[in-house]
Amino acid sequence: MSTTPILSTIASVVNQAVWKSVTQSIEEALNRVTTEGLSAPNLRNRGSTQAKKPPKETRVQTSTYGKTLCKVYGTAQVQGNIIWAQPIRYARHQETYTTRGSQSAKRTTSSHATLAIAICSGPIHRLSRMWANGKPLDLSTIKHRLYKGTEDQAPDPLMSPAGEHTPAYRGIAYIVIEDLPLQDYNNAVPNFVFEVTAYPEGFLEGHITQKINSIHTIGRGEFSYDTEIHRAIQVAVVGTQTVAYGTAAKINGMGGYTRSNALLALDAMQSILPNVQWVAVTVHWFTDGQNIKHCGVRPATIYEHDVKITPDAWKVGNFTATNAYKLRLKDGRQPPKGTTHDASLVRYIWELKSRGYKILLLPKLIVNFEEGTQLTCENPQDIDQFFSRRYRPFIEHYCLLTRGTIDAFVIGSGLTSLTRIKDDAESFPAVEALIRLAELAKQVLGNATVVTYAANWDEYHSHNGVYNLDALWASDHIDVVGINAYFPLTDTPNPTHRFSAQSVAQSWHSSEGYDGPYKHPTIGQSESSHLSSAYKNIGQWWSSSHVNRHNNTKTAWQPKSKKVWFIEYGFRSVADCTYRPLSPEQHASAVENVTPDSIDFVAQKTAIEGTFDAWHPSEIVERMFLYAWNLEPYVKMEPYFYQNWQTGHWINGKIDSATLSSILQSVTGKVGLRSTTAKEADELVLGYSIHNYTSAEAVVRELQKIYCLDIREKAGELVFSDSDPESVLHIPDEDVVPGSYQVTYAPTAPCEAQALLYVSRRFGYQPRLRNPQACQVGGPKASGILQTSLVLDDLHAEAIVDDLQHLTASQNCFFRISLPIKYASLNVGDVISVEWEHRQHTLKIASVRIAGLQVHLGGFIHTPTRFKRKSFSCISYTPK
């Protein structure tokens, strides 16, 4: 028996003729429909109702006819292909001017195109953006119909007049545009480019994006929530007049679009998270210091008197830019987001209501002070004055502003430093103040509105054996127990092959912080070991009576009396997100300390999915608000913004990505291998497109090399596995056939690794070349260029290149070894550890040959790659 190395295994499973084109049927379909479209009667000129064509003024795009359609996985940018068009429609216009009694006329000709453009192989999930000659084309401003490429789509009515046979272009995603003005494109039909998202069939069934039902929407800036576009322009005082100068810049809109960022982002959210029922909206006021005795509480803005904003000037209650706090740039970084303009908030709430969402409003207090982010209190007597004179107006303002429009209201969030302080009477003045605020909220908003407080994960429970918040939770004015659920879940950082969703779900009901106190990784363990310190054991806290340990008195809390709401939960997209989960406020100060190799989109998705599974369904936790969906509709290139997207809590553009497993199984399924099982190779893929007559074998080879996969045959199936196994088999010295262990070292070139040419997510789908570290500027050149249409984050591309260089170097050392027949189960891709001459050698098997009673192995020295990838099984995903 013999097993040939890596991809040669495929040939033993599938006849080479089976590796046919992934896009061949699409190619044939496009060629057919293009021919039919060009000869269709509706392409001929229509008679006398149209103006005559001005000579040499209009050019028609012809270069894309007959081009190949691509197959898209995830989100990618593709070139459009015109498959049908009506003759250009011209119209003459005459404008008459009267100057000093004389008249003059100006004649112009406008041109409009009506056409159909093929996008890619269908079906697609959504069309996000469209460009014409490189300029954004706002689809809300033109009449169009999108066909997503389903197998049952009907012909477009404009393309199928009575009595004519017109193809429906089934299996092809295309768009029909009517009367597109061509003046902005030099009177030529422009080149069209699309950003589309598509998934393998069945991919979204049971996907976490289909489960999320409550989410935060966040934005940066005073007008980020607004449904109307606002503009800012510089002004100067000249004499007694205020004069505007320069160009008015959009504050909450993008060039080429007539709708605000908030509306575009909500459209995307509805498409990606179709089952969301509740939306949380956060508004911020600020303090000008930490000490509650001296600090003030006001809204804040970055705008000064030298900026004019239209159509609304910024205003929050009685505060304007004149008397509000000013937010400044710190060390060249972006300032905190300013307080939302009142009218913007109201418009946003009504927009959410019109879309059928229920709304939770969360006012948050931000400590705008360089030395810390927590309020401090030197004297408990200062607490009552702080809440009554400074904090109450903040909460009262939003109760009055949103009365009758919201469904839930949070009176405060994470005021841990105050709620734990006792006065001389052994009571908690901040807790009593919050109860009074809850009563105020109920009076203003009505009993139908849910009122709660959002306690931190280490605040809701108890402090030093005292259940200090129980009076608040038991209050008649509080409807649910609110928790900011950023609990440390796992006892260790991310393991080599990542946590699974199942293990994350189990960690909510076990391990440190559940049976005893949480041991902080740097501070250490608290003195108490009582269950009153088991913050993660929400069920025990919720279902039990509480007794304060210091005086052995029972609290007012009634077991199981109120449901729990996670006012916030979420995870950063970093490797140890379940080990040290930070709140958004903590992340903002830590973002610059994140190292490139800790960025991990899979870890974030897994943590969210595991948390959802842990509490859904649950008799305890009734609602969970995931943090967060950002109201910037598209990822910006600016370093600070992009770094926050890479590592932050936002799920846009990450959680809905395709997976490597689904792509591999879809591609192999197209050639008849529908029951493949893949392991140890799961990775989120931002986007990938297959062009031309690319064979399935070529696709698999490409992905195998980029993601460092091993491919083997097992029981008639292809098995994809990560190059770093979860376990290594140890071979003792006595099992090695004497004299069989041979090692050959190949000569090493200065730079044998390949450079990677990929599609950059950050830089607008532009191709970028990443060289190995050993082949940087001024050094030796890479041995070649590996080209891919994968859409990659630049740091991920850097890690891939480093992995390729690492593997190339390790494969310069070849080995041969013979073992007894009992090792006949070893296969290509397995890793073994051999003890030889009192040293341990870790070896990767590339070939297996059985002769007689010996197993002859060949391969190379193995060392782990930089990025670890968790195992997965394709059994849960079955193409139809």
SERO-236269 format. One record per residue (C-alpha): x, y negated, z negated. Coordinates in steps of 0.1 Angstrom, whole numbers, plus 5000, padded with zeros to 4 digits. Example, Ala and Ser with C-alpha at 12.3 -4.5 7.8 and 13.67 -1.06 7.14 Angstrom:
<atoms>
512350454922 513750114929 
</atoms>
This chain:
<atoms>
500050005000 501249655007 500049305003 501349035025 502148685011 499548415005 497548325036 498448635055 496048805031 493248635049 494048815081 493549155064 490049045053 488748875084 489548925120 491448625133 488648565159 486348485130 488348165122 486247955145 485647585146 483847435116 482447155138 482147345171 478347365171 478146995162 480546915190 478447105216 475346935203 476846595206 478046655241 474546775250 472646495235 475046235248 474446355283 470746355278 470846015262 472745865291 470345995317 467145925297 464745685315 464645455285 468245355292 467245195325 466644825329 463144715323 461744465347 460944095347 460244025310 463943995303 466143695310 468843745337 472143875324 474743595324 477743725344 480743855325 479343755291 478244085276 480344395271 478944735260 480944965238 481645275258 484845415242 482945625216 480745815239 481346185237 483646165207 483546445181 481346415150 483046505117 481846705087 481946505055 482246635019 481946374991 482246015002 484245915032 484345655060 483545765095 483445615130 480045595146 479245715181 476545555203 474245835215 471345625229 470745265239 468245035256 469444775280 470744465263 467944215257 468643855266 466643545256 467243185267 466842895242 466542525249 466942255223 466141895231 467841605214 466841235215 469540985210 468840605214 465840665235 467440915259 466941295258 469341575264 468941945264 471142225252 470542575266 471842885250 471443265256 471143515228 471643885232 470244175211 471044545212 468744835204 470645155200 471145485181 474445565165 475445915155 477245915121 478446265113 477246615108 474146635086 472646655063 474046355044 472946245009 473145865014 474545595036 476345345013 477845085036 478144995072 480644775091 480444625126 483844525140 485244545105 482644305090 480044435065 476644475080 473844425056 471144685065 468544495046 468744215072 468144435103 465344665113 466645025112 465745385106 468145635091 467946005099 469946215075 470546505098 468146765084 467047055105 463446945105 463846575113 461446455140 462546245171 462645875166 459445715179 461245435198 463445695215 460445925225 457845725245 454645905255 455146185280 458946215276 460946485259 463546345235 465846555212 465546505175 469246535170 468646785142 471746855122 473146515131 472846215109 472245905129 470745555126 468445365150 468944985150 466544755167 467344405180 470844375165 472044015172 475344025191 476443655188 478643735158 480444005179 481343795209 478243915227 479544275227 478144585211 480544625182 482244935169 480445085139 481945245108 479945405080 480545505044 478545815038 478146075011 477346445019 477546764999 477447135008 473947285007 472747354972 475547154956 473246924936 471147204922 471747194885 474346924888 474846684859 473746384880 470346554883 470046594845 470946244832 467746064821 469045764801 471945544809 473545204802 474044954830 476944714825 478244414843 481044164838 480043804838 477243564829 475243644861 476044014866 472544124858 470843864881 468743974911 469443634927 472843544941 474443254923 477343044935 479942834918 481642534933 484242294918 483141944909 484941624899 483841304885 484541014908 483540684893 480040744880 479241034903 479941404902 481241524935 481441884947 484541994967 485742314982 483642614991 480842754970 481843114960 479443394952 479543494916 477443804917 477343894954 479644024981 480543875014 478243995042 475344095019 472243885011 471344094980 472944064946 475444314932 472944424906 470344524933 472844714954 474144894923 470644984912 469945124947 472945344944 472045454909 468545554920 470045774947 472745934926 470845964893 467346024905 465846134872 466845844850 463845724829 465445474805 468045204811 469945034783 470944664788 473544504766 473944134759 476743974739 477243684716 480643604701 482243494669 485143254667 486843444639 486843754617 485943624583 482143604580 482343314556 483743084581 483043224616 480243104638 478043314661 477243174696 476943274732 480143224752 481043144788 484043104810 482542814829 483542454821 482142114830 484242114862 482142394878 478642364891 476542674894 473542714917 470642774918 470642794879 473042634855 474142874828 471942854797 471243074767 468642944744 469642594735 473242654745 474842534777 478542524788 478842204767 478242364733 478842734738 482142904730 484742904758 486343234769 489943194780 492243414801 494743604778 498143704792 496843674827 494043934821 490443904827 488443744797 485643934780 482443914799 480443604790 476943604776 474243684802 472243384814 468743404799 466943374833 469243644847 468343884819 464643824824 464843874861 466844194857 464344334832 461444274855 463444434883 463944744862 460244754853 459344734889 461445044896 459645234869 462345234842 461845194805 464244944789 466344944757 467844604749 471144614729 472444284715 476144314705 478344094686 481944054699 484643934676 486643694698 489743684677 493243784686 494143954653 491344214654 487944314666 486144384632 484444134609 485944094575 484344004542 486143884511 483043824489 479844034491 477843724484 478843584518 476943864536 473443744530 474343394542 476043534573 473043734583 470443474576 472143174590 474243304618 473243654629 469443624626 469143354652 471043574676 468643864672 465543644670 466443484703 466243804722 463143934704 461343614716 462943614751 461943984759 458744014740 456244224760 458844344785 461044594767 460444934752 463144964726 465344714707 468544754687 469044504659 472844554657 475644784666 478744914648 478744664619 480644934598 482944684580 479844514565 477444794559 479844974535 480344684512 478644694478 477744404456 477744374418 474344534416 475644854434 473544774464 474544714500 473644364511 474344414548 471944714549 469244514532 469744234557 469344484586 466044604571 464844244571 465944204607 464144524617 460944384601 461444064621 461844264653 458744464646 456744154640 457843984672 457944284696 455044484682 454744834669 454844984704 458444884707 461045124693 463344944668 466645094655 470245014645 473245164664 475545294637 479045414646 479645794645 481545754612 478945514598 475445664602 476145944577 477745844545 480845674530 482845834502 479846044493 477345754493 474545754519 474745374522 472545354554 469745584541 467545284529 467745154565 466945494581 464045544557 462545194563 459145174579 460544924603 463045164618 461645414643 464645634651 468145694638 470545524662 474145654666 477045544688 478145904694 481845874701 482646174679 486046344681 484946684695 487946894701 490746974676 493446964702 494246754733 493246884767 494647244771 496647354801 493547454821 491047204807 488047254784 484947394800 481447244796 480547544775 483547484751 482647114748 479047204740 480247444713 482547184698 479546974689 478447254665 481847374651 485447284643 486846984625 484246724614 481446984614 482247204584 484346944566 485846594569 487446474602 491146464601 492346164621 495346254643 497445974629 495945864596 495446214581 492646384562 490346204538 490446314501 486846454502 486146794515 482346784508 479746834535 478746474530 481946394550 481046634579 480046354602 479646574633 477146804615 474146594625 471746884620 472746934584 472446564577 469146534595 467446834579 468546784543 467746564514 470646334504 472146284470 474746024462 477646184446 478745894424 475545884404 473746204415 470646014427 468446114456 468145874485 464945754503 465745974533 463146234541 464446544560 463546554596 461446244593 462746064623 464346164656 467946074665 468845864695 472445844708 472345474716 475745524733 477745834742 480345864769 483945954777 486845794794 488145964825 491446074808 492746414799 492146394761 488746224763 487146474739 490046464714 490246094710 487045944724 487145564723 484245334724 484145084754 485444814730 488345034719 489145134755 489344764766 492344714743 493945054751 493645054789 497244944795 498545234774 497145504796 499745694815 499145794851 499346164844 496546144819 493846024844 491346304848 487946274864 487146634858 487646604821 485146314819 482546504839 483046824819 482646634786 479446464797 477946794810 478946974778 477446704756 474246704775 474047084773 474647074735 471646854728 469246924756 466747034745 466946954708 464446894680 467046654665 468346434693 465546294713 467346054737 470946004748 472045694766 475145764787 477745494790 477845364817 476745274852 478644964864 476744704883 479644634906 478344834936 481744904950 485144964934 487344654936 491044654945 492144414918 494544594894 492644524862 489244624876 490644924894 492545054863 489345024843 487545234869 490345494869 490445544832 487245394818 483745514809 482145424842 480745714861 480345534894 482345704922 483545984899 480846204884 479146254918 482246354937 482346684956 484346974941 487247164957 485347484949 482247384968 484347264998 486347595000 483247804998 481347595023 484147625048 484647995044 480848045044 480747905079 482848195091 480848465073 482648475039 479648385018 480448564987 483948444979 485048384943 487448114934 489248074901 491647824885 491347564911 488447324902 489146964911 486846664919 487346554955 486446184961 486046254999 487046475027 486246485064 486946755089 487546625125 487746775159 487847145166 489447225132 489447585123 488447715089 491847865085 493547525091 491247365065 492047625040 495747605047 495647225042 493747235009 495847524997 499047335001 497847004987 496147154957 498847414951 496547714955 497248084957 495048284980 494548654977 492148934986 490249114959 487449374966 486849235000 486648874989 488948574991 490148454957 491448104953 493548044922 495747774908 499447814911 499647794873 497948094858 496148094824 498348394813 501748534821 502548904819 505648984799 507849264814 510349404789 513949474799 513549854797 510749844824 512949684851 514449944874 518249934869 520049744897 516849624913 516749264901 518349044927 518248664929 519148464960 519648084959 519047894992 521047574999 519147264987 518746965009 518746614993 514946594999 513146895012 509646795001 507146645025 505546295023 501746275021 499646065045 496246035030 493145805029 493345555000 490245504979 491545184964 492645024997 489345055016 489945395032 493245275048 495845545055 498745535030 502045715029 503345854997 506945964996 508446204971 510346044942 513646174956 512946004990 512045654980 513345334997 517045355003 517145734997 517046035020 514046085042 511346335035 511446665055 508146585072 504746435067 501746625055 498646465070 495246495054 491846325056 491346365019 490246045002 492546014971 493145784942 496745654947 497945804914 496446134923 498346124956 501546054937 500946354915 500246574945 503446474962 505446534930 503846884927 504746964963 508346844957 508447054925 507147364942 509547324972 512447304948 511347604928 510947814960 514647784968 515348054943 514148394956 514048724936 513449084942 512649334914 511349684911 509049814883 507350144874 504150244890 502150134859 502449784873 500649864905 497749624896 500049324900 499049104930 500248814950 500048494930 500548664896 503248524873 505448754852 508048694826 511048924829 513648974802 516949034819 520449004805 519048854773 517348564792 513648504801 512848444838 509348334848 508648464883 505848404908 504948704930 504748644967 504749004980 503949344967 505049684981 504350024966 506750304976 506850634957 506450564920 507850214921 506349874927 508649644946 508049274941 509348964959 508848604951 510448294936 511148134903 508047964888 507847654867 504447484860 503247194881 502546854867 498846854870 496947144854 493647264869 490947454852 489647784865 486247804881 483948054897 482148004930 479548264920 477347984906 477347814940 475948004969 475547845003 472247915020 
</atoms>
